[in-house]
């Protein structure tokens, strides 16, 4: 069963370890578009205040 909506995906562009799911990984599970936003922080730091300063405004714009 697919999620009936679009999705936002935030991908790490720095220090990517081995396999990390990307936006394409989620396409079979979402009926709408999957918008990939690349964040210039390591994957394990995507919840740091620096990364969230990038992610927050994108998410806020999407939710408006």
Secondary structure, DSSP 8 states (H G I E B T S, - for coil): --BSS-EEEEEEEES--S----HHHHGGGBSS-EEEEEEEEEGGGTTSHHHHHHHHHHHHHHH-
